[in-house]
Amino acid sequence: MKNVIIMFLLSLVRISSISAQAESSLIIKYMVTYDDAKKVFTAWLVPEYDTPNFNNPDTQEKGVTAQFSLKVPRGFSISSISDERGIWEKNPTKIGSQKEFSKVGIDSNFEYYIIGKSNSETNYGTFKKDEPVALFTFQGNGGDMSKVSILENSDPFVKLADKNFALNVQNSFYSRSGQSSQMTAKPLEQGAGSTSLKNVFQVIAQQVSKNTTIEPDQKLLAYPNPTADIVNLKYFVEQNDANINIELVNNIGNVQPLKKLKGTLGINTTQVSLKDFNTESYFIKMTIDDKVYTQKVIKLN
């Protein structure tokens, strides 16, 4: 028991207390994705605001404190944490399986990783509302990979850890946009739960076209649709420097090359022109490394 308490106290050094902390009106959500081909997870934040904004006149978002909390199946172990933005803890302690937790009613089927960011200012880059920003990648083994998820602030573990061990395990994020620019302004927490890549694309789809529908695993959007010329493409890439090949396929299967380019981790945007093609229905075919995505488009006069 003594060793467990010491471990918790050490954790408290890197986990800031934000009990009863007021929340900013400019919030973010956390997300985790898994690339089955590469066997790599990516931890993301998804801002619900743009930069610049009324609190932050800079095009870049910057912040110091953040905490990313994961709920994992029992027996799952994290390895190979690699930074994308910020410096993140490389050897986080897994908690939840210790007998002290089982005594207070913690679900024995899950364990938890609380991954803190170093207290140095991080430039997260330009924020675009509802577009994910990669924080770090990691690998893992043991258990069902599909059950690795964001620890929701409403999860019973959050309350039990705080009540019984004075541990703040919930997700949190603080940035320049999260508070007033006044010198006397107090930092306000911006974390507000989780989202998924499916939800991200559903939100973006509704923003670009009220008539756009997407499949559950879709990672490509084409708009406006129908169009007489330019088609905008938004697509999701799971690694930097990905090879992108874009083709146009007509209704009898003929393929016309359109563009080749490199993609970066996250949401990417490009354009193609259908001006010189006949009026009919086509499929935009996008190959991202070894994965293929399609979107039907209608070419007008």
C-alpha positions in Angstrom: 0.0 0.0 0.0 2.8 2.4 0.9 4.4 1.9 -2.5 1.1 2.6 -4.3 0.6 5.8 -2.3 4.2 6.9 -3.2 3.4 6.2 -6.9 0.2 8.3 -6.7 2.1 11.2 -5.0 4.7 11.2 -7.8 1.8 11.2 -10.3 0.4 14.3 -8.6 3.7 16.2 -9.4 2.9 16.1 -13.1 -0.9 16.2 -12.9 -2.2 19.6 -12.1 -5.2 20.0 -9.8 -8.2 21.6 -11.6 -11.0 20.7 -9.2 -13.8 23.1 -9.5 -12.0 24.9 -12.4 -14.1 27.1 -14.5 -14.4 26.0 -18.2 -13.6 28.2 -21.2 -16.2 28.9 -23.8 -13.6 27.9 -26.5 -13.3 24.1 -26.0 -11.6 21.2 -27.6 -12.3 17.5 -27.7 -9.9 14.6 -27.7 -9.8 11.7 -30.2 -7.8 8.5 -30.7 -7.4 6.7 -34.0 -5.8 3.4 -35.0 -4.1 2.6 -38.2 -4.5 -1.2 -38.4 -2.0 -1.5 -41.3 0.8 0.4 -39.4 -0.3 -0.8 -36.0 -0.1 2.7 -34.7 -2.4 4.8 -32.6 -2.6 8.6 -32.9 -3.8 11.0 -30.1 -5.6 14.1 -31.4 -7.3 17.2 -30.2 -10.2 18.6 -32.2 -10.8 22.3 -31.6 -14.3 23.7 -31.7 -13.0 27.1 -32.8 -10.6 28.8 -35.2 -7.5 30.9 -34.8 -7.3 33.8 -34.6 -10.2 34.5 -32.4 -11.5 37.1 -29.8 -9.1 35.8 -27.1 -6.1 35.1 -29.4 -5.3 37.5 -32.2 -2.5 35.2 -33.4 -3.0 32.7 -36.3 -1.1 30.1 -34.2 -2.5 28.4 -31.1 0.0 28.1 -28.2 -0.4 26.5 -24.8 1.5 25.1 -21.9 -0.5 22.6 -19.9 -2.4 19.5 -21.2 -3.3 16.0 -20.1 -4.4 13.1 -22.3 -6.2 10.2 -20.5 -6.8 6.8 -22.1 -9.1 4.0 -21.0 -7.6 0.6 -22.2 -8.6 -3.0 -21.8 -7.0 -4.8 -19.0 -3.6 -6.2 -20.0 -3.0 -3.5 -22.7 0.4 -1.8 -22.6 1.5 1.4 -24.3 4.9 1.7 -26.0 6.8 3.9 -28.4 5.2 7.2 -27.7 6.4 9.7 -30.3 5.7 13.4 -30.2 3.9 15.3 -33.0 3.2 18.6 -31.1 4.5 19.2 -27.6 6.7 16.9 -25.5 4.6 14.1 -24.0 5.5 11.7 -21.2 7.1 8.6 -22.7 6.7 6.1 -19.9 3.3 6.8 -18.3 2.2 4.7 -15.3 -0.7 2.4 -15.9 -3.2 2.6 -13.0 -6.5 0.9 -12.2 -5.4 -2.7 -11.6 -3.9 -2.1 -8.1 -5.9 -3.7 -5.4 -6.6 -0.3 -3.8 -8.7 0.6 -6.8 -10.7 -2.7 -6.8 -11.6 -2.0 -3.2 -13.5 1.2 -4.2 -15.4 -0.3 -7.1 -13.2 0.3 -10.2 -14.2 -1.9 -13.2 -11.6 -4.6 -13.3 -11.9 -5.0 -17.1 -10.1 -1.7 -17.8 -7.0 0.2 -16.9 -5.9 3.8 -17.5 -3.0 5.8 -18.8 -2.7 9.5 -17.8 -0.3 11.1 -20.2 0.9 14.5 -19.3 2.6 17.1 -21.6 5.7 18.9 -20.4 5.2 22.4 -19.0 6.8 24.2 -21.9 4.9 26.3 -24.4 3.8 24.4 -27.4 2.9 25.8 -30.8 0.0 23.7 -32.0 -0.2 25.6 -35.3 -3.2 27.1 -36.9 -6.6 25.8 -35.6 -9.5 25.2 -38.0 -12.8 24.4 -36.4 -13.6 20.7 -36.2 -10.3 19.7 -37.9 -8.1 17.3 -35.8 -4.6 18.3 -34.7 -2.2 15.4 -34.0 -0.5 15.4 -30.6 1.5 12.1 -30.4 1.5 8.6 -31.7 2.0 5.3 -29.8 1.9 1.6 -30.2 0.3 -1.0 -27.9 -0.2 -4.7 -27.4 -2.5 -6.9 -25.3 -6.2 -6.9 -25.3 -8.7 -5.7 -27.9 -7.3 -2.7 -29.8 -10.8 -1.4 -30.6 -11.5 -0.9 -26.9 -8.7 1.7 -26.5 -10.6 4.9 -26.0 -10.6 8.4 -24.5 -11.3 8.5 -20.8 -14.6 10.4 -20.6 -14.9 13.0 -17.8 -18.2 11.3 -16.9 -16.5 7.9 -16.4 -16.9 6.6 -12.8 -13.2 6.1 -12.6 -12.6 9.9 -12.7 -14.8 10.6 -9.7 -13.5 7.5 -7.7 -9.9 8.4 -8.4 -10.5 12.0 -7.2 -12.6 11.1 -4.1 -10.5 8.2 -2.8 -6.9 9.1 -3.9 -7.0 12.8 -4.7 -6.0 12.0 -8.3 -7.0 14.3 -11.1 -7.2 11.8 -14.1 -9.5 13.7 -16.5 -8.5 15.1 -19.8 -7.5 18.8 -19.8 -6.2 21.4 -22.2 -5.2 25.0 -21.7 -4.2 27.5 -24.4 -4.1 31.2 -25.2 -7.5 31.1 -26.8 -9.0 29.5 -23.7 -8.8 32.7 -21.7 -9.0 36.4 -21.9 -5.9 38.2 -23.2 -5.9 40.4 -20.0 -2.8 40.0 -17.9 -4.9 39.2 -14.8 -6.9 36.5 -16.5 -7.0 33.1 -14.9 -6.3 30.0 -17.1 -9.5 28.2 -18.0 -9.8 24.5 -18.8 -10.9 23.8 -22.4 -11.2 20.0 -22.4 -14.8 18.8 -23.1 -14.9 15.0 -23.7 -14.2 13.0 -26.7 -15.1 12.6 -30.4 -14.4 10.1 -33.2 -13.2 10.4 -36.8 -16.7 9.4 -37.9 -18.2 12.3 -36.0 -15.5 14.7 -37.3 -16.4 13.8 -40.9 -20.1 14.1 -40.3 -19.7 17.6 -38.9 -17.4 18.7 -41.8 -19.8 17.1 -44.3 -22.7 19.2 -42.9 -20.6 22.3 -43.1 -19.7 21.9 -46.7 -23.1 20.7 -48.0 -26.4 20.0 -46.2 -27.0 17.2 -48.8 -23.8 15.4 -48.2 -24.0 11.9 -46.8 -21.1 9.8 -45.7 -20.4 6.1 -44.9 -19.3 5.2 -41.4 -15.6 4.7 -42.4 -15.5 7.4 -45.0 -12.3 9.6 -45.0 -13.0 11.5 -48.2 -15.4 14.4 -49.0 -16.0 15.9 -52.4 -17.9 19.3 -52.8 -19.7 21.1 -54.3 -21.6 18.3 -55.8 -23.0 18.6 -58.5 -20.4 20.9 -60.0 -19.6 22.3 -63.5 -15.8 22.6 -62.8 -13.9 22.7 -59.5 -14.3 19.9 -56.9 -12.8 20.5 -53.4 -11.5 17.4 -51.7 -11.1 17.0 -48.0 -9.5 13.8 -46.9 -7.9 12.2 -43.8 -4.3 10.9 -43.8 -2.9 8.7 -41.0 0.8 9.5 -41.5 3.0 12.2 -42.8 4.4 12.1 -46.3 1.7 9.7 -47.5 1.4 9.1 -51.3 -1.8 10.4 -52.7 -3.1 9.4 -56.1 -6.4 10.9 -57.4 -8.3 9.5 -60.4 -11.7 10.0 -62.1 -13.7 6.9 -62.9 -16.7 7.1 -65.3 -19.8 4.9 -65.3 -18.2 2.2 -67.6 -15.0 2.0 -65.6 -12.7 4.1 -67.6 -10.0 5.8 -65.4 -8.5 9.2 -65.9 -5.5 10.4 -63.8 -6.1 13.7 -62.1 -3.4 14.5 -59.6 -0.6 13.0 -57.5 0.6 14.6 -54.3 1.9 14.1 -50.7 -0.4 14.1 -47.7 0.3 15.2 -44.1 -1.0 13.7 -40.9 -4.6 14.8 -40.4 -7.2 16.6 -42.6 -5.9 17.7 -46.0 -7.6 19.8 -48.7 -7.0 19.9 -52.5 -8.9 20.7 -55.7 -9.4 19.0 -59.0 -11.1 20.3 -62.2 -13.9 18.5 -64.1 -14.3 21.4 -66.6 -13.1 19.3 -69.6 -15.1 16.2 -68.9 -18.5 15.2 -70.3 -21.7 15.7 -68.3 -22.4 12.5 -66.4 -21.8 10.9 -63.0 -18.3 9.9 -61.9 -16.4 8.5 -59.0 -13.5 10.4 -57.5 -11.0 7.6 -56.6 -8.4 8.5 -54.0 -5.6 6.1 -53.1 -3.8 7.0 -49.9 -0.7 4.7 -49.8 -2.5 1.3 -50.0 -6.0 2.4 -49.0 -8.7 3.4 -51.5 -11.6 5.8 -51.0 -14.3 6.9 -53.4 -16.9 9.6 -53.6 -19.6 10.0 -56.3 -19.8 13.3 -58.1 -22.0 14.7 -60.8 -20.6 16.8 -63.6 -22.9 19.6 -64.9 -22.6 21.6 -68.2 
